[in-house]
């Protein structure tokens, strides 16, 4: 698998300031033990285990709605938020809104967000 990266609003530079975490994310996502062709929300545990075993917080709340799954980010560590998408286009807006809200001064939880989209056709 290969990574295709896009940087918005200097995200790459922010991630480069935490190079070890950036490389940790890339290494986990390109791990050959992950079968990209079979990934889906029910098989999310494969990715979840990798992040959690490296000290990432799983499903941290973004808003003050702890029981609302749309109010949680997939992973958080040292002010880097990660959302993993599985091709459900209807969730893109909600996922990106989480990053935006989590970065504003009111919440100030992240410096950068990483949005992961798996495409087995690439």
Secondary structure, 3 states (H helix, E strand, C coil): CCCCCCCCCCHHHHHHCCHHHHHHHHHHHCCCCCCHHHCCHHHCHHHHHHHHHCCCEECCECCCCCCCHHHECCEEECCEEEEEECCCHHHHHHHHHHHHHHHCCCCCCCCEEEEEECCCCC
